[in-house]
Amino acid sequence: MITDPLFILGFIGMTICLFAWIKFNLVSHQTEPLVLKYISFISSISGLAILMSIFYNSGDLGIVLLFGSIVSFLIMIFGYYLKNDEIAKTSRGYFLPIFIIFILRTFLYEPYQIPSGSMEPQLKKGDFLLVNKFAYGLKVNRIGTPSFFKSDPQYGDAVVIIPPHNPVPYIKRLIGKPGDTIRIINKQIYVNGRALEREFFETEQIIIKKRFIYSSGETVERELDVEGDLYFEKHEKAEYLIRLTRGENNQYPQEWTVPENHYFVMGDNRDNSNDSTKDVGFVPRENFFGRADYIWMTWECWTCLPSFEKVGRIN
């Protein structure tokens, strides 16, 4: 992220604005420089560039908030030391909210929007979640070994992970722990030889998208009307709703043994999910950055109105 030209330009712009503002407040009767005249515009554009870089590169906003907290704190101390009220008060006004947001987002809850339908039917694309950052221990970065209060993910947790092959957060269901043997036969999951209990709920009509590749090399995506069977699945103390799509993803029996310090995850939308059965593979312990605890809003598209009908705790 820090090597992205967009991030570098934004950082340079913010730095120029900061030094121009400090210099103006230190030197009395100084003529207002061009940068200071347009400081609000330049800093806004620079901040937007940094945010866009974080978004496009799936960067961690927590690191930027930490850096902002440190810089604003040092400037505040500098202002008090020089007895400059303008520098001290203004920097304090930035330090307090940035630091509070950093603490809340890093150690308590981080907002996250589901980008796909892999966790349907309960969690859908466009749902905004609150990810519990301290569920598995405290750490500053999204990935890495927790520094304090370390605890391990439990069966059935709705975990948010950073796959090793892709720095984009995924939300999945934790199925297997280190050393477990996972077997799938006719879409039935077995963990260490024991079948996960499931109870039929209902059948629903759904639309899925499938890609067809013709002999000419042309790829066409089509929508198909299919039936999905919903089940309540139990895994230890957890119970959640899954979907099995009729006639899709029928495979030969498969078996995996989870390596040490790794976990096996799957989507609740079993036949439409990139998970440990496909390209995600086994997830290292340090690649867990939280547990999805709450839905706080649903916003399916830019032209849609936000909905709060699903607000509540996630099973």
C-alpha positions in Angstrom: 0.0 0.0 0.0 2.7 2.5 1.0 4.4 2.0 -2.5 1.2 2.9 -4.3 1.6 6.3 -6.2 -1.8 7.4 -5.0 -0.8 6.8 -1.4 2.5 8.6 -1.9 0.9 11.6 -3.5 -1.7 11.8 -0.7 1.0 11.5 2.0 3.1 14.2 0.3 0.1 16.5 0.1 -0.8 16.1 3.7 2.8 16.6 4.8 3.1 19.9 2.9 -0.2 21.2 4.3 1.0 20.2 7.9 4.3 21.9 7.7 2.9 25.0 6.0 0.3 25.3 8.8 2.8 24.9 11.6 5.2 27.4 10.0 2.4 30.0 9.6 1.4 29.7 13.2 5.0 29.9 14.5 6.1 33.0 12.5 4.0 36.1 13.4 2.9 38.5 10.8 3.8 36.1 8.1 2.2 36.5 4.7 -0.3 33.8 4.1 1.3 31.3 1.6 -0.5 29.8 -1.3 -0.6 26.3 0.3 -2.2 27.7 3.4 -4.8 29.6 1.4 -6.0 26.4 -0.2 -5.0 24.1 2.7 -8.6 22.8 3.2 -8.9 21.8 -0.5 -5.4 20.3 -0.7 -5.7 18.3 2.5 -9.2 17.0 1.5 -7.9 15.8 -1.9 -4.8 14.3 -0.2 -6.9 12.5 2.4 -9.2 11.1 -0.3 -6.2 9.8 -2.3 -5.0 8.0 0.8 -8.4 6.5 1.5 -8.7 5.4 -2.2 -5.3 3.8 -2.0 -6.3 1.9 1.1 -9.5 0.7 -0.5 -8.0 -0.4 -3.8 -5.1 -2.2 -2.1 -7.1 -3.6 0.7 -4.8 -1.9 3.1 -5.3 -1.6 6.8 -6.7 1.8 7.9 -5.7 1.0 11.5 -2.0 1.6 10.6 -2.9 5.0 9.1 -5.0 5.9 12.2 -2.1 4.9 14.5 0.3 7.1 12.5 -2.2 10.0 12.6 -2.6 9.6 16.3 1.2 9.7 16.9 1.7 12.7 14.7 -1.1 14.8 16.1 0.0 13.9 19.6 3.6 15.0 19.0 2.4 18.3 17.4 0.1 18.9 20.4 3.0 18.4 22.8 5.1 20.7 20.6 2.4 23.4 20.8 2.2 23.2 24.5 6.0 23.3 24.8 6.1 26.5 22.7 3.0 27.9 24.5 1.3 28.3 21.1 -2.4 28.0 21.8 -3.4 27.7 18.1 -1.1 24.7 17.5 -1.9 23.0 20.8 -5.7 23.4 20.6 -6.1 22.5 16.9 -3.8 19.4 17.1 -5.6 18.3 20.3 -8.9 18.6 18.4 -7.5 16.1 15.8 -5.7 13.8 18.2 -8.6 12.9 20.5 -11.1 11.7 17.8 -8.4 10.0 15.7 -7.0 8.2 18.8 -10.5 7.1 20.0 -11.4 5.8 16.5 -8.1 4.0 16.4 -8.7 2.3 19.8 -12.3 1.3 18.9 -11.5 0.1 15.4 -8.3 -1.7 16.3 -9.1 -3.4 19.6 -12.9 -3.5 19.7 -15.0 -3.6 16.5 -14.2 -2.9 12.9 -17.0 -2.4 10.2 -16.9 -4.8 7.3 -19.2 -5.1 4.2 -19.8 -8.6 2.8 -18.7 -8.5 -0.9 -20.3 -11.8 -2.1 -23.1 -14.3 -1.6 -20.9 -17.0 -0.1 -22.6 -16.8 3.3 -26.2 -16.8 2.1 -28.9 -17.3 3.2 -28.3 -15.6 6.6 -25.6 -13.2 5.5 -26.0 -11.6 2.1 -23.9 -9.3 -0.2 -24.2 -5.8 1.0 -24.6 -6.6 4.7 -22.5 -4.4 7.0 -21.1 -6.2 9.9 -19.2 -5.4 13.1 -16.2 -7.6 13.4 -15.1 -8.4 17.0 -11.4 -7.6 16.9 -10.6 -8.9 20.4 -12.5 -12.2 20.1 -9.2 -14.0 19.4 -6.7 -11.7 21.1 -5.4 -8.1 20.8 -3.2 -7.0 17.9 -2.8 -3.8 15.9 -2.5 -5.2 12.4 -5.3 -7.2 10.7 -3.0 -10.3 10.5 -0.3 -11.6 12.8 -0.1 -13.3 16.1 -2.2 -11.6 18.9 0.0 -9.8 21.5 -2.4 -10.2 24.4 -5.4 -12.3 25.5 -4.8 -14.9 22.8 -7.7 -17.4 22.2 -8.4 -19.7 19.4 -11.5 -19.7 17.0 -14.2 -22.1 17.9 -16.3 -24.5 15.7 -19.1 -22.7 13.9 -17.7 -19.2 14.4 -18.4 -16.7 11.6 -14.8 -15.8 11.1 -13.3 -12.9 9.1 -10.0 -14.0 7.6 -7.3 -12.6 5.2 -6.5 -15.5 2.8 -2.8 -16.0 2.2 -3.3 -15.7 -1.6 -5.4 -12.5 -1.5 -5.2 -9.6 1.0 -9.0 -9.1 0.8 -11.1 -10.0 3.9 -13.4 -13.1 3.5 -16.1 -14.1 5.9 -16.5 -17.9 6.4 -17.7 -20.6 8.8 -15.1 -22.3 10.8 -15.4 -26.1 10.2 -12.1 -27.7 11.2 -9.3 -27.0 13.6 -5.6 -28.1 13.5 -5.3 -31.9 13.3 -8.9 -32.5 12.3 -9.9 -34.8 9.4 -12.6 -33.3 7.2 -14.5 -35.5 4.8 -17.3 -34.5 2.5 -19.6 -37.2 1.0 -22.7 -36.2 -1.0 -22.4 -32.7 0.5 -22.5 -34.1 4.0 -19.6 -32.9 6.2 -17.8 -35.3 8.6 -15.3 -34.0 11.2 -13.1 -36.7 12.6 -15.6 -39.3 11.4 -18.6 -37.6 12.9 -21.3 -36.2 10.6 -22.4 -32.7 11.4 -26.1 -32.8 12.4 -28.4 -30.9 10.1 -32.2 -30.5 10.0 -34.2 -29.6 6.9 -35.8 -26.2 7.0 -37.3 -25.3 3.6 -36.7 -25.2 -0.1 -36.4 -21.9 -1.9 -36.2 -20.7 -5.5 -33.0 -18.9 -6.3 -31.1 -17.5 -9.2 -27.5 -18.4 -9.8 -24.9 -17.2 -12.3 -22.9 -19.7 -14.2 -20.1 -19.3 -16.8 -20.1 -21.3 -20.0 -17.0 -21.6 -22.1 -17.6 -22.4 -25.8 -15.1 -24.2 -28.1 -14.4 -20.8 -29.7 -13.0 -19.6 -26.3 -15.9 -17.3 -25.7 -17.1 -17.1 -22.1 -20.8 -16.3 -21.5 -22.3 -15.8 -18.0 -26.0 -16.8 -17.7 -28.5 -16.7 -14.9 -30.3 -20.0 -14.1 -33.4 -20.6 -11.9 -32.6 -23.4 -9.5 -33.8 -24.8 -6.1 -31.9 -24.4 -2.9 -32.5 -26.6 0.2 -32.0 -24.8 3.5 -30.8 -26.7 6.6 -30.0 -25.9 10.2 -26.5 -27.3 10.7 -25.0 -27.9 14.2 -21.3 -27.9 14.9 -20.6 -28.3 18.6 -22.4 -25.4 20.4 -23.0 -23.5 17.1 -26.2 -23.7 15.0 -26.5 -21.8 11.7 -28.4 -21.9 8.4 -26.8 -23.3 5.3 -27.9 -23.7 1.7 -27.4 -26.7 -0.7 -28.1 -26.0 -4.3 -29.8 -28.9 -6.1 -27.8 -30.3 -9.1 -24.7 -28.1 -8.4 -21.2 -29.0 -7.3 -21.8 -32.7 -7.2 -18.3 -34.2 -6.5 -16.6 -37.4 -5.5 -15.9 -37.9 -1.8 -13.1 -35.6 -0.6 -10.9 -35.7 2.5 -8.5 -33.2 4.1 -6.3 -33.3 7.2 -5.9 -29.8 8.7 -2.2 -28.9 9.3 -0.8 -27.6 12.6 -1.6 -23.9 13.2 -4.2 -23.9 10.3 -8.0 -24.0 10.1 -10.6 -25.3 7.6 -13.4 -22.8 6.6 -16.4 -23.0 4.4 -19.2 -20.7 3.2 -22.8 -21.3 4.4 -23.8 -21.1 0.7 -22.0 -24.4 0.2 -22.2 -24.7 -3.6 -21.3 -21.1 -4.3 -18.3 -20.3 -2.1 -14.5 -20.0 -2.4 -13.3 -21.6 0.7 -10.9 -24.3 2.0 -12.4 -26.8 -0.4 -11.2 -24.6 -3.3 -8.8 -21.8 -3.8 -8.6 -20.4 -0.2 -7.1 -23.6 1.2 -6.1 -24.0 4.9 -6.1 -20.6 6.8 -3.1 -19.9 9.1 -3.9 -18.9 12.6 -2.3 -15.5 12.2 -4.6 -14.7 9.2 -7.7 -14.4 11.5 -8.5 -10.8 12.3 -11.9 -11.2 14.0 -15.3 -12.8 14.4 -18.4 -11.3 12.9 -20.8 -10.6 15.8 -23.4 -8.2 14.5 -25.2 -6.9 11.4 -25.8 -3.2 11.7 -27.0 -2.3 8.2 -27.7 -3.6 4.7 -26.8 -1.6 1.6 -26.9 -3.7 -1.5 -26.1 -1.0 -4.1 -25.2 2.6 -4.5 -28.7 3.5 -5.8 -30.4 1.4 -3.1 -31.6 2.8 0.2 -29.9 1.4 3.3 -32.0 -1.1 5.3 -31.9 -1.8 9.1 -34.3 -4.7 9.1 -31.7 -7.4 9.8 -29.9 -5.5 12.6 -28.9 -8.0 15.3 -26.5 -10.6 16.5 -25.1 -13.2 14.0 -25.4 -16.9 14.8 
